[in-house]
């Protein structure tokens, strides 16, 4: 296996290069968790991995609670299936709390204040009362104290990690919170080793080939924990060395499968980027000025062709259409431009409105 084959396999297992999944929930069953930092574009990461699903389908799954948007694995927003929310949070919350400890203290939230604040939030939401962040802030303030900005954000994140609250049905364009037990209901719990094994196998099946350091960064794990997880599931995985790095993967997806799509407009927090840290640079041409170094993350949206970044893009939403402004690399061929145009057409079908694509040299 060389770097080109490795990238091809990633595109296939993540469901980008082949129409692998029927629904957005199927995507999450395979991927386990997907970062959803930007609410306006995050549904596309689910939709583009399915066979002809639309944005309305994804938003409906979020609204009715089949998909939960919450903080899990890292101190960032993720989509997870409701069926997976409980065990994922039970497993990852201690590590995320540890990552947040300094920030809790910096906004005046000690353990007593966090517990008490979460209890008040629970009272506000009891009885399937789905409330926006501002509505919760008003209720908290009425009960004493100042709740705004980062202080409110870290309280709500704490309550999410403790499985007190999770996402509710959106109110227009606004995210809401609901009581976790009312929204998720009874669901599976796992021992720590069971959860570690499931997460490890799911990660390398759906993202591999990937390295141990990639996995540690994605799941906020110590190297010791990641190594233990690999030891438990090693018999179900393969390993390969490419350019002095060891990668783990599963043969559960045929790497020879036909590539039905070669170009993709990816939102900047797509799992194609966020699933990797040590080996993220494989997605960037070696001579590209956009290639990440160290902990750098490509926070702007990117388009890929045959697995590598060839353009950056942003969107402007108008009343009856969406404009995609794209900066492409100088070396992009006419064939590559045609592939991007087809990818923009897929985005238009997902949104249900025309998409106007402009391409300028980046």
C-alpha positions as CSV (number, residue, x, y, z in Angstrom):
1,X,0.0,0.0,0.0
2,X,1.3,3.5,-0.9
3,X,0.0,6.9,0.1
4,X,-2.3,7.1,-3.0
5,X,-4.0,3.8,-2.1
6,X,-4.3,4.8,1.5
7,X,-6.2,8.0,0.5
8,X,-8.4,6.0,-1.8
9,X,-9.3,3.6,1.0
10,X,-10.2,6.5,3.3
11,X,-12.5,8.0,0.8
12,X,-14.3,4.7,0.4
13,X,-14.6,3.7,4.0
14,X,-15.9,7.2,4.9
15,X,-18.6,6.8,2.3
16,X,-17.5,9.8,0.2
17,X,-16.2,8.0,-2.9
18,X,-19.1,5.5,-3.0
19,X,-22.8,5.8,-2.2
20,X,-22.6,3.5,0.8
21,X,-25.4,4.6,3.1
22,X,-29.2,4.8,2.6
23,X,-29.9,7.3,5.4
24,X,-28.1,9.9,7.6
25,X,-28.7,7.6,10.6
26,X,-26.9,4.8,8.8
27,X,-23.9,7.1,8.3
28,X,-23.7,7.7,12.0
29,X,-24.1,4.0,12.9
30,X,-20.9,3.5,10.8
31,X,-19.0,6.6,11.7
32,X,-20.1,6.7,15.4
33,X,-19.6,10.4,15.9
34,X,-19.1,13.3,13.4
35,X,-18.1,16.8,14.3
36,X,-20.9,19.3,13.7
37,X,-19.4,22.6,14.7
38,X,-21.1,24.8,12.2
39,X,-24.8,24.1,12.2
40,X,-25.5,25.6,8.8
41,X,-23.2,23.3,6.9
42,X,-22.7,20.3,9.1
43,X,-25.8,18.4,7.8
44,X,-24.0,18.2,4.4
45,X,-21.4,15.9,5.9
46,X,-24.1,13.4,6.6
47,X,-26.0,14.0,3.4
48,X,-23.1,13.6,1.0
49,X,-22.4,10.1,2.4
50,X,-25.9,8.9,1.5
51,X,-27.7,7.9,-1.6
52,X,-29.7,11.0,-2.6
53,X,-30.9,12.2,0.8
54,X,-31.8,15.8,1.2
55,X,-31.1,18.5,3.8
56,X,-34.7,18.3,4.9
57,X,-34.2,14.5,5.7
58,X,-31.2,15.3,7.9
59,X,-32.9,18.1,9.7
60,X,-35.9,16.0,10.3
61,X,-33.7,13.3,11.9
62,X,-32.2,15.9,14.2
63,X,-35.6,17.5,15.1
64,X,-37.2,14.2,16.0
65,X,-34.2,13.1,18.1
66,X,-32.9,10.1,16.1
67,X,-29.7,12.2,15.8
68,X,-28.4,14.1,18.8
69,X,-26.0,17.1,18.6
70,X,-24.0,17.4,21.7
71,X,-20.4,17.7,23.1
72,X,-18.7,14.3,23.1
73,X,-15.2,12.8,22.6
74,X,-13.7,16.3,22.5
75,X,-14.8,19.8,23.7
76,X,-16.6,20.2,20.4
77,X,-20.1,19.7,18.9
78,X,-20.7,16.3,17.4
79,X,-23.6,14.4,15.8
80,X,-24.3,10.9,17.3
81,X,-27.1,8.5,17.1
82,X,-29.5,8.7,20.0
83,X,-28.8,4.9,20.5
84,X,-25.1,5.7,21.0
85,X,-25.2,8.9,23.0
86,X,-25.3,7.3,26.5
87,X,-22.3,4.9,26.2
88,X,-20.2,7.4,24.2
89,X,-20.7,10.1,26.9
90,X,-20.1,7.8,29.8
91,X,-16.9,6.8,28.2
92,X,-15.5,10.1,27.0
93,X,-16.9,12.6,29.6
94,X,-14.0,12.1,32.2
95,X,-11.3,13.0,29.6
96,X,-13.3,15.9,28.2
97,X,-13.9,17.2,31.8
98,X,-10.2,17.0,32.4
99,X,-9.5,19.0,29.2
100,X,-12.0,21.6,30.4
101,X,-10.9,21.8,34.0
102,X,-8.9,25.0,33.6
103,X,-11.7,26.7,31.6
104,X,-14.3,25.8,34.2
105,X,-12.2,27.5,36.8
106,X,-11.4,30.5,34.6
107,X,-15.2,31.4,34.5
108,X,-15.8,30.8,38.2
109,X,-17.3,27.4,38.0
110,X,-16.1,25.0,40.7
111,X,-17.5,21.5,41.1
112,X,-20.3,22.8,43.4
113,X,-21.4,25.5,41.0
114,X,-21.4,23.1,38.1
115,X,-23.5,20.6,39.9
116,X,-26.0,23.2,41.2
117,X,-26.2,24.9,37.8
118,X,-26.9,21.7,36.0
119,X,-29.7,20.9,38.4
120,X,-31.3,24.3,37.8
121,X,-31.0,23.7,34.0
122,X,-32.7,20.3,34.4
123,X,-35.6,22.0,36.3
124,X,-36.0,24.5,33.5
125,X,-36.2,21.8,30.9
126,X,-38.3,19.3,32.8
127,X,-41.5,18.1,31.0
128,X,-40.1,18.1,27.5
129,X,-39.5,21.9,27.6
130,X,-37.0,22.4,24.8
131,X,-35.3,25.8,25.4
132,X,-32.8,27.9,23.5
133,X,-29.5,29.0,25.1
134,X,-30.9,32.5,25.6
135,X,-34.1,31.2,27.2
136,X,-32.1,29.0,29.6
137,X,-29.8,32.0,30.4
138,X,-32.9,34.1,31.4
139,X,-34.1,31.4,33.7
140,X,-30.7,30.9,35.3
141,X,-30.3,34.7,35.8
142,X,-33.7,34.9,37.4
143,X,-32.6,32.4,40.0
144,X,-29.4,34.4,40.8
145,X,-26.0,35.1,39.3
146,X,-24.8,36.1,35.9
147,X,-25.0,33.6,33.1
148,X,-23.7,34.6,29.7
149,X,-20.8,34.1,27.4
150,X,-18.3,31.4,28.2
151,X,-19.6,30.9,31.7
152,X,-23.0,29.8,30.3
153,X,-21.3,27.8,27.5
154,X,-19.2,25.7,29.9
155,X,-22.1,25.1,32.3
156,X,-24.2,23.7,29.4
157,X,-21.2,21.6,28.1
158,X,-20.8,20.2,31.6
159,X,-24.5,19.3,31.8
160,X,-24.2,17.6,28.4
161,X,-21.2,15.6,29.4
162,X,-23.0,14.5,32.6
163,X,-26.0,13.3,30.5
164,X,-28.3,15.9,32.0
165,X,-29.2,17.6,28.8
166,X,-28.7,17.2,25.0
167,X,-30.0,18.8,21.9
168,X,-33.7,19.3,21.5
169,X,-35.9,20.1,18.5
170,X,-34.6,23.3,16.8
171,X,-36.7,26.4,17.1
172,X,-36.3,27.9,13.6
173,X,-32.6,28.5,13.2
174,X,-31.9,28.2,16.9
175,X,-30.4,25.2,18.7
176,X,-32.3,24.0,21.7
177,X,-31.6,21.8,24.7
178,X,-33.8,19.1,26.2
179,X,-33.4,16.7,29.2
180,X,-31.2,13.8,28.1
181,X,-33.4,11.1,29.7
182,X,-36.5,12.5,28.1
183,X,-34.9,12.9,24.7
184,X,-32.7,9.7,24.5
185,X,-34.7,7.4,26.8
186,X,-33.4,4.1,28.1
187,X,-30.3,3.1,26.1
188,X,-27.3,0.9,26.1
189,X,-24.5,1.2,28.7
190,X,-21.1,-0.5,28.4
191,X,-18.2,-1.2,30.7
192,X,-15.1,0.9,30.0
193,X,-13.3,-1.9,28.2
194,X,-16.4,-2.7,26.1
195,X,-16.7,0.9,25.1
196,X,-13.0,1.2,24.4
197,X,-13.1,-1.9,22.2
198,X,-16.2,-0.7,20.3
199,X,-14.9,2.8,19.7
200,X,-11.5,1.5,18.6
201,X,-12.9,-1.0,16.1
202,X,-15.5,1.6,14.8
203,X,-12.8,4.2,14.3
204,X,-10.3,2.1,12.3
205,X,-13.1,0.5,10.3
206,X,-14.6,3.8,9.3
207,X,-11.5,6.0,9.1
208,X,-8.6,3.6,8.5
209,X,-5.9,3.4,7.5
210,X,-5.1,5.7,10.4
211,X,-2.4,5.8,13.1
212,X,-2.6,5.4,16.8
213,X,-1.9,9.2,17.2
214,X,-4.7,10.0,14.8
215,X,-7.0,7.9,17.0
216,X,-5.8,9.5,20.2
217,X,-6.5,13.0,18.9
218,X,-9.9,12.1,17.6
219,X,-11.1,10.3,20.7
220,X,-9.2,12.3,23.3
221,X,-7.4,9.2,24.5
222,X,-4.0,8.6,26.0
223,X,-1.6,6.5,24.0
224,X,-1.9,3.8,26.7
225,X,-5.7,3.6,26.3
226,X,-5.5,3.6,22.5
227,X,-2.9,0.8,22.6
228,X,-5.1,-1.2,25.0
229,X,-8.1,-0.7,22.6
230,X,-6.0,-2.0,19.7
231,X,-4.9,-5.0,21.7
232,X,-8.5,-5.9,22.3
233,X,-9.6,-5.7,18.7
234,X,-6.3,-6.4,16.9
235,X,-7.5,-9.7,15.5
236,X,-10.2,-7.8,13.5
237,X,-7.8,-5.2,12.0
238,X,-4.9,-5.2,9.6
239,X,-1.7,-3.1,9.8
240,X,0.6,-1.6,7.2
241,X,3.6,0.6,7.2
242,X,3.7,3.6,4.8
243,X,6.5,6.1,4.7
244,X,7.7,5.1,8.2
245,X,4.3,5.3,9.8
246,X,2.2,2.4,11.0
247,X,-1.5,2.5,9.9
248,X,-4.4,0.3,11.1
249,X,-7.5,-0.5,9.0
250,X,-10.2,-3.1,8.4
251,X,-10.7,-5.2,5.3
252,X,-14.5,-4.9,5.8
253,X,-14.7,-2.4,2.9
254,X,-13.4,-3.5,-0.5
255,X,-10.7,-1.1,-1.5
256,X,-11.2,-2.1,-5.1
257,X,-14.7,-0.9,-5.1
258,X,-15.7,1.4,-7.9
259,X,-15.3,5.1,-7.2
260,X,-18.7,6.6,-8.1
261,X,-17.6,10.1,-7.1
262,X,-14.1,11.5,-7.3
263,X,-14.7,15.2,-6.3
264,X,-16.3,16.5,-3.1
265,X,-17.1,19.8,-1.5
266,X,-16.3,19.2,2.2
267,X,-17.2,21.5,5.0
268,X,-14.1,22.5,7.0
269,X,-15.0,20.3,10.0
270,X,-15.7,17.2,7.9
271,X,-14.5,13.9,9.3
272,X,-12.2,13.5,6.3
273,X,-10.1,16.2,8.0
274,X,-11.0,16.0,11.6
275,X,-10.5,12.2,12.0
276,X,-6.7,12.6,11.6
277,X,-4.0,14.7,13.2
278,X,-0.7,13.0,12.6
279,X,-1.6,12.0,9.0
280,X,-3.9,14.8,8.0
281,X,-1.3,16.1,5.6
282,X,-1.9,13.2,3.3
283,X,-5.0,15.1,2.0
284,X,-2.9,18.0,0.9
285,X,-0.5,18.1,-2.1
286,X,3.1,18.2,-0.9
287,X,3.6,21.6,-2.6
288,X,0.4,23.1,-1.3
289,X,0.7,26.2,0.9
290,X,-2.4,24.9,2.6
291,X,-0.9,21.8,3.9
292,X,-1.2,21.7,7.7
293,X,1.7,21.5,10.1
294,X,1.6,20.3,13.7
295,X,-1.8,21.1,15.2
296,X,-3.0,23.3,12.4
297,X,-6.5,22.6,11.2
298,X,-8.0,23.6,7.9
299,X,-10.8,25.7,9.3
300,X,-12.0,26.9,5.9
301,X,-14.1,24.7,3.6
302,X,-12.2,22.6,1.1
303,X,-12.9,20.6,-2.0
304,X,-11.0,17.4,-2.8
305,X,-10.3,15.6,-6.0
306,X,-9.2,11.9,-5.8
307,X,-8.7,12.4,-2.1
308,X,-6.5,15.6,-2.1
309,X,-7.4,19.2,-1.6
310,X,-7.6,21.2,-4.9
311,X,-9.7,24.1,-3.8
312,X,-11.2,26.1,-1.0
313,X,-14.7,27.4,-0.9
314,X,-17.3,29.4,0.9
315,X,-21.0,29.7,0.4
316,X,-23.4,32.7,0.3
317,X,-27.1,31.9,0.9
318,X,-29.5,34.0,-1.1
319,X,-33.3,33.8,-1.1
320,X,-33.7,31.4,-4.1
321,X,-30.2,30.0,-4.6
322,X,-26.8,29.4,-3.0
323,X,-23.5,30.8,-4.4
324,X,-20.3,28.7,-4.1
325,X,-17.2,30.9,-4.4
326,X,-14.3,28.6,-5.1
327,X,-10.6,29.2,-5.3
328,X,-8.9,26.4,-7.2
329,X,-5.3,25.5,-7.6
330,X,-3.4,26.6,-10.7
331,X,-2.8,23.0,-11.8
332,X,-6.4,21.9,-11.8
333,X,-7.3,20.5,-15.2
334,X,-10.5,20.9,-17.2
335,X,-11.4,17.4,-16.2
336,X,-10.9,18.4,-12.5
337,X,-13.1,21.4,-12.9
338,X,-15.8,19.3,-14.5
339,X,-15.7,16.9,-11.5
340,X,-16.1,19.9,-9.1
341,X,-19.0,21.1,-11.2
342,X,-20.7,17.7,-10.8
343,X,-20.0,17.8,-7.0
344,X,-21.6,21.2,-6.8
345,X,-24.6,19.7,-8.6
346,X,-24.9,17.1,-5.8
347,X,-24.8,19.8,-3.2
348,X,-27.6,21.6,-5.1
349,X,-29.7,18.4,-5.0
350,X,-29.1,18.1,-1.3
351,X,-30.1,21.6,-0.6
352,X,-33.1,21.6,-2.9
353,X,-32.1,24.9,-4.5
354,X,-29.9,25.9,-7.4
355,X,-26.2,26.3,-6.7
356,X,-24.2,28.8,-8.7
357,X,-20.5,27.8,-8.8
358,X,-17.7,30.2,-9.5
359,X,-14.1,29.1,-9.9
360,X,-11.1,31.4,-9.6
361,X,-7.5,30.6,-9.2
362,X,-6.6,30.6,-5.5
